[in-house]
Structure formats: C-alpha cells, structure tokens
Amino acid sequence: MYAAWFIRVRIFTNLGTHPTATMVHHSGSIQSFKQQNKGMHTSISEILKEKTLKPSRRSLPCLAQSQTHPHNLNHFLSVPLSPEPKADTNTHSVSASCTHITTPTTDTSKDQYAEEMETGAYESRADESFLIQQKPVSRGKLEARADSVRGNNPAIPSGLTFRDGKKRIDYILVYKKSSPQVEKRCTFERNLRAERLMLEKEPSLTNNDIMFVKIHAPWDTLCKYAEQMNIRMPFRKKCYFSDWKKKTLGSRFHLRCRQVKSWLPRNPMKLDKEALPDLEESDCYTAPFSRARMHHFTINNRDSFFSNSTRSRIVHHVLQRTKYEDGKSKMGINRLLGNGTYEAAFPPHEGSYKSRHPIKTHGAQNHRHLLYERWARWGIWYKYQPLDLIRRYFGEKIGLYFAWLGWYTGMLIPAALVGLFVFLYGLFTMDSSQVSKEICEANTTIMCPMCEVNCSAWKLSDSCVYAKVTHLFDNGGTVFFAIFMAIWATVFLEFWKRRRAELTYDWDLIDWEEEEEELRPQFEAKYSRKERVNPVSGKPEPFQPFTDKLSRLMVSVSGIFFMISLVLTAVFAVVVFRLIAMEKFASFQWEFVKKNWQFATSGTGVCINFMIIMSLNVVYEKVAYLLTNLEHPRTESEWENSFALKMFLFQFVNLNSSTFYIAFFLGRFAGRPGDYNKLFNRWRMEECHPSGCLIDLCLQMGVIMVLKQIWNNFMELGYPLLQNWWSRRKMRRAGEQNNVECKEKMPQWDKDWNLQPMNAHGLVDEYLEMVLQFGFTTIFVAAFPLAPLLALLNNIIEIRLDAYKFVTQWRRPMPARATDIGIWHGILEGIGVVAVITNAFVIAITSDYIPRFVYAFKYGPCVDKGYRHEQCLRGYMNSSLSVFDMGEPQNESQYQTRYCRYRDYRAPPWSSEPYEFTLQFWHVLAARLAFIIVFEHLVFGIKTFIAHLIPDMPKDLCERMRREKYLMQEMMYEAELEHLQKERKKNGKRYHHEWP
C-alpha cells in the first residue's frame, strides 16, 4: 500500500542493524537516490533558504486542527483542548444488554429504556509523545464551555456530544421502539461495539416511539480505519517550495503589480477574508495515514486531528460492513434501513444555522452557521461561493457539484449577453424587415382554408403579428449565434477540466484517483459464492460472471427501449391533439381565437405536453431505479453512473421528443390543397405559417423551459419547506405535551430527525436538472437565443436555493469523496456534438434563412449586385407562395376569388405540369444540404482545434505538483531521520549527523 512512499532500509551501525527503519524515496535505497539527484537539495533546511512562494492550500484537514475555527466554534464541538489521559487497562466498558421495552411506564426516568453506553474506560491508547504540546487549559474554562453548550442546565444533554460532554457524536441511528426487528438491531449494535465504536441511546423528546443511537468513534478506531481506507492526513513538518519564476522576474515587478492592484476597486463578488476566518491558507502536505508512522503526522489534538466529515465517513464505512446476522449477505446499514430495522442514519449537523448575535461582531458559532451567513442567504447572491468551506462540511463530492454549477453559471454570462444582443437586433429591425412588411401589407393575398370543415379563406395580412414575432428569433444573427454557442460549449468543457484539476490539487484528490473503490454490499451479497483475484489489490473478491452480466444488461436495455417507445407514444398523442385543436380553433366562433388559431394550437399543445412530461418523469425514475438494481453494479460509482445514464436518456427523450417533432417534422408532410395528407384518413396534417415554423419551436422551448424551472424550484425548496413546517408543527405539539420549553433546548439529533433526508439518489437529480438545461441552452439555441439568459437567471437562484436547502432543510448528507463530476462530463460532451448537428438542421430546414438566401442571390432584384440589404428580398413572400385553383367561388364565401395561396414551391394550375415542384424548390433543397455539410465540418473543426489548443491542466500546476512531490519525499526522509535519531539518543546510543 505504501510501496510508493515508504521503503524499508537497513541502517548499519557498529551495534548491528535496524530492520524496522523506514525512509521515503522511490528508489531502492537512500544512497542511490542521492546519486541520482546530485545538485538538488537534500535537506529541508537548505530548501527553506530559498525564496519562498505562497504556501499550498492542499490540506484542509490541517485547517480543522489549527486555530482557525469560527468564533465560539469550540463551544459546539465540546472537545477538550488537552490530550486525554491514558486509559486504565483494568477498567472495562459498561454495556447494558439490548432489550426491547414494550410497555414503558414513565417518560422522565432514564432507566426506562435499554441504554448501551460505553464509559470513559474505553479510551485511546495512542502514544502521547506523538501529540504536539499545547498550552494547558484550566478546568474552569473547560467547565465554563460545557456549561455554555448545555445552557447551564446539566439535565439537558448537548446536541453534539454524549452525556459526559466530551465524546463527540459522529453518527446518529434512529429506530422505533415498536419495530419488530429487535434481534437484528441488537446483533448489529453488538457487532458495532465489537468494532470498538461507542454507543449511547437517547429517547426522542417529541415522539415516545423514537429512539436515537448516538455513535462515537474513539481514537484507536479512527486510526485503524483511516489506515484501511487510505485517508490522507497532514504531515507534522511544514514545507515551502521555491518560486523560480520570482527569481527571473524579480521581486520589484511583483511589488509594482501589487501596488497597482491595490489602487483598483475591490471586486464586490469576492468574500472578505474577515468574513471567512476558516479559509486561511495552509502549508501542510498529506500522505496516507499509518499507525506505524504516526510520528510523521501533525497531531495537535487527537479530537480535532480527524475532521467532522472524515469521522463521519469512517463511521459510515464501518456501518456499511457490519453484520446483523450470520452469513456474508447479512450486513450493512442500507439493508437495515430497507427492512425497517432503523428509520434513518445520518451524521449530525454542527448546531443551529442561526444566531441571536450578528456574525460580524460575535463571529460564527459553527461551520453550519458560517455557511448560512456566507453562502446560503439570498442577500449574498452575487458573491462567490466558499468552496473550501463547502467541501469541508459536506465533502468533496458535493463541493465539486457546487464548483461545477458556479463555473457553468459564470460561463453562461457571455452566452446570455450575445443571445440578448441577437434578440435585440431582431427587435430593432422588426419593423424594417422586408418579409414582415410584405406580410403585413398583403391585404389582397388570400390564403387557402386551414381545415376541411367550417374553415374559410383568410388574408395573409391577418398574421402580421405572427410574422413580426418570428423575426425576433429568425434573423441574420441566428447563424452567428449558433456557431458561437457551439464554440462556447467546447470552451466551457475544456476550461472546466482545468478548473477541476486545480480543485483536485487544492483538495488533495490527485492520488485518490488511483485508489481501488470498495464494493457495494448488495454486490457482495449477491455474488459472494463466486470469487476471483482483484488485479489491482491482489485479494479475492466477489465476481459477476460475464454471461450473468450480459443477460442482465440485455434486460436493462430492453427496458430502456420500451420506455423510449412509451415516450414516442405520448408524443404521437400530443400530435393528434394538435391536429384536433387546429380544426377547432380555426373554426372557433370567437373571432380573437379564430384569428390567432396558430398561437392557440401551439400554446395548448405545449401545456398538455408539459403535463405529460412531468407525469412520465415520476414513472421513469422508478423504472430507472429498478433496472439499475437489476444490473447489480459492482461499486457505488458504477451504480450512480448507470442510474444517471438511464435517467438522462429517459428525461432527455421525454423532454425533447416533441421539440424534435416541431423542428423537423411539423409541416413537412402536410401535402397541398386538393391532396392533403391525413392521419387515419380523418385529421389533416398540420401546416407551418407562411413565415416559417421557427416560432412554434421557439414557443415550445420557452414555455417548457420556464415552466420546468419553476416546477423544479418548487419541488426542491417549496416541498421540503412545507414538509419541515409540518414536522415542526408536530414537534412543537409533542414538545408541549412532554414539557419541552422551547426549540433551542431541543437536542440536535431531534432537530435533525425532523429535517428532510437528502434525495435517495444523491446528486443525480441536481446534475440531471442542470444537464437537461444545458441541452436546452445549446441544442435548439438557434431557435431561441434567450435560452442562455433564462438559464443564467435560473442558475443564480438555483445556487442559493440549493445552498439554503443543504444547510437548513436537509439532514447533513454523508460526506463523500469524488475527483470529477462522473458520467455527466461525457454526457455534456455528447450534448455538445448533438447541438452542432441539430442547430445545422434548424437553420437549414426549420428557419427561412436558406430560402431567403437563395432568393436574394438567385431570384431577387439584387442578383447581379450581391446580398447587401433588406431591399434584395422584395417579392420574397410572393415567390414562396404557390397558387391553388379552388374552383368557382361560392356565394357564402367571404372572398369572391377563385385562387388561393399556400406555402410551397409548386407550379401554378395553368402550367403544363400543374402542382409539380419548381426549379426553385430544388435550388433551396440543394442549398440546405450544402449548408448542413459546411456548417458541421466548420464548427467541428473549430471545436477540435480549441479542444487541442487548451490543455487539461495548467502548466504551472504541473510544475508545482512535480516540485511538491520531490519536496514531500525529502520531508518524509528528514522526518524519519529525526525520529530515528531521537530514538537512538533516548536509548543512549551514539549517532551520526547524517545517519541515525
């Protein structure tokens, strides 16, 4: 495990050898390392003589034990500042037997329920010589702190510690006394104590049937599992790396730059350093924790050496692999939650997120309070996010999500500005558009009836408003904006790779990628009888045969195709509805509806489609969960990736299928007057407006995007708010019955229990919402240039909404580690490719850009002059409308005319080949195909060039990582030498300055 860092060497002295000595180098011996690195520094003292650069920010665990906690934070942590005394080996833990109490007599006595509490006899036996000496703290100060936590009332236990006020609560289990799974629970808790975890039970103050099991991980247990889990912890020695760039540029240049920067106004989006005292930079380096080499690590205080999130992660690891019955498959807290043995399992919050005193004068009470004041409040929506603090409290996985969301939101600003400019260009040129003018002035142009029954001919000028609105989105800037958004998507993803590399370095996740991920308990239980040797770890582990995996995958793929066919069936139902609604609205008695039948048809169709989309999403989630469990993924990341891919496929098809129909199929198969194509020989296929179908696509996108964002925001915040309000109401009533005076005196575990749990699928729903929005922003952006602006406004709200939800409305999720956003990056790249293709087809087929372009250069008045201005489109509307002979006019007809016009390129009825396609039709078709090919090749070429031009990792970061790797080796070498010299000096043996 530590072969890359620690090697065993023999240190020869005149007294013999030392077989247990350890050094830190990649080579086989210290001598060979120094021979290979002549001219380089081999002493930390020499390295520190160099001009130093700003220290690295790699290790936030180092912050957790430094004196950078928020003001009054220790009041809530309730940990002693001096090292604990060694435990008496003759003292044994006191543990009551696990019994089920069926008929409690009173609620005031602590002896009415079975209590399993390990006393202070089980203390850590770590060598106190590893602890860095601190200033002693008087007992009076410690007691004053404990009293401040308990509100000077020893009867009310602290919400973050055991009853003794010292042992920190690392995890909470909740069960019902009336649950029949008593034997499983007792066995599970007995095995937890066998794993050296300490348990203490507390009844709920608001529900007599609820019991809380508080879990504390002692020092020995934390060290044991930190070593097993390869958790990286900070070294004792601090190290700086030299800045060779400063030597070349000189310090005067940097001094001038700092002076000029100080004259500039401060960025209002940045958080003040005084507002976030916890985020001071650290100069600690990290390595996988080892009990045998504990002297290498910076242990100021055993209680704060492991951060709260790390402690919770270790306890969760134990809970996942503790048995509750005999047999390999009978293990894990997830199974106990599924069968009703426990109601919930969660790490506790660090206290209240609100304070009676302002944070500016009294400081933050805890990290949760600090997050609320500096991140979750709506009043600081324009500020940058404190990502380091988010990562420390919620873990790297959630921290990466908010980092990606903030990066995506920031990158939307230029896209939103360009889209807004394109829209404003269409708005300012709307009245001067030649096409709109011709439609509005066509008082004598009679259009053919829109339906077979109860529909009459109508004038082209009646659709003047429709034509002007179409010009807002279908103008000369559409092509430019489509190319810009395709390039923007590539730049966004490439620069996110660089940002991710910086975060993984700062958060100490570089080497974590190489660690082997643990198996899911469900996978171990299913395939425990079949094992094979893991090629990475070399240990036997459960194995899924290829035939079993293939058969399950085929069943899953069949389920996916079945659900996609269900989506297409729903789209077909919406199409039928639009055909029926078109006839009804076109023959409506109300003149306003009859005149705007196209808006009415599109609007009602979109609303019906939105309701179907939201209804099917509920079904898709359950089906995706079922199919993913059927596959039995090997690890949690594989399960999450498989589930995320299914959810994306289902919802992407569900959300965009009707949009694809409007963009590429609406009006393409309608036929012509006298020979219309009919669905089921009953309903005539829908036609496009004379000014194009782009406005229908724009309306579809705008309505669905706005309604979906409103619905998602309500479900993310409004629904939990209502649930928590109802829970607080029930809790207040129960507290009045149990004589609980106020909410502040209620323990933290009771408060957290009444919050809503985090979504069972983790961050899948959060990523899915944003990725679908990214698809809307890029795939059909040529039809709706305001999509990036709407996405930007929504994301500004989404960041603070998610922050408020995580801090105040949800229980604290289990802190998890991650190095990237998982499968979502590949999905985003796929969306970028699809966006180029769809935008090419939207511009070529859906919009009227190509027909106008062909007319201006081939048939318009500027054939020999070039396409210069709008005057070159004079006569375009008359050229794009064909003539149909309706026969002799009827007496009841409003317009006494024999001929009507319709949108197509066909020969007139008096030609030699009536109603056949004209030459202009084939010219337009050829131009459309040529545009698609040229556009795709051009944009894909630019995207590929930009992707290769931008490296995935900044150059200075690569150099810093290599330099740091070398210095860490030197630092570990010096630390080992110092330790061995001290040991030999303690034993009274002589030692050399170089060798122990």
Secondary structure, 3 states (H helix, E strand, C coil): CCCCCCEECCCCECCECCCCCEECCCCCCHHHHHHHCCCCCCCHHHHHCCCECCCCCCCHHHHHHCCCCCCCHHHHHCCCCCCCCCCCCCCCCCCCCCCCCCCCCCCCCHHHCCCCCCCCCCCCCCCHHHCCCCCCCCHHHHHHHHHHHHCCCCCCCCCCECCCCCCECCEEEEEECCCCCHHHHHHHHHHHHHCCCEEEEEECCCCCCEEEEEEECCHHHHHHHHHHCCCEEEECCCCCCECHHHHHHCHHHHHHHHHHHHHCCCCCCCCCCCCCHHHCCCCCCEEECCCCCHHHECCCCHHHHCCHHHHHHHHHHHHHCCECCCCCCCECHHHHHHCCCCCEEECCCCCCCCCCCCHHHHCCCCHHHHHHHHHHCHHHCCCCCCHHHHHHHHCHHHHHHHHHHHHHHHHHHHHHHHHHHHHHHHHHCCCCCHHHHHHHCCCCCEECCCCCCCCCCEEHHHHHHHHHHHHHHCCCHHHHHHHHHHHHHHHHHHHHHHHHHHHHHHCCCCHHHHCCCCECHHHHHHCCCCEEECCCCCCEEECCCHHHHHHHHHHHHHHHHHHHHHHHHHHHHHHHHHHHHHHHHHCCCCHHHHHCHHHHHHHHHHHHHHHHHHHHHHHHHHHHHHHHHHHCCCEHHHHHHHHHHHHHHHHHHHHHHHHHHHHHCCCCCCEECCEECEECCCEECCCCECCECHHHHHHHHHHHHHHHHHHHHHHHHHHHHHHHHHHHHHHHHHHHHCCCCCHHHCCHHHHHHCCECCCCCCCHHHHHHHHHHHHHHHCCCCCCCCHHHHHHHHHHHHHHHHHHHHHHHECCCCCCCCCCCCCHHHHHHHHHHHHHHHHHHHHHHHCCHHHHHHHHHHHCCCCCCCCCCHHHHCCHHHHHEEEEECCCCCCCCCCCCCEEEEECCECCCCCCCCCCECHHHHHHHHHHHHHHHHHHHHHHHHHHHHHHHCCCCCHHHHHHHHHHHHHHHHHHHHHHHHHHHHHHHHCCCCCCCCCC
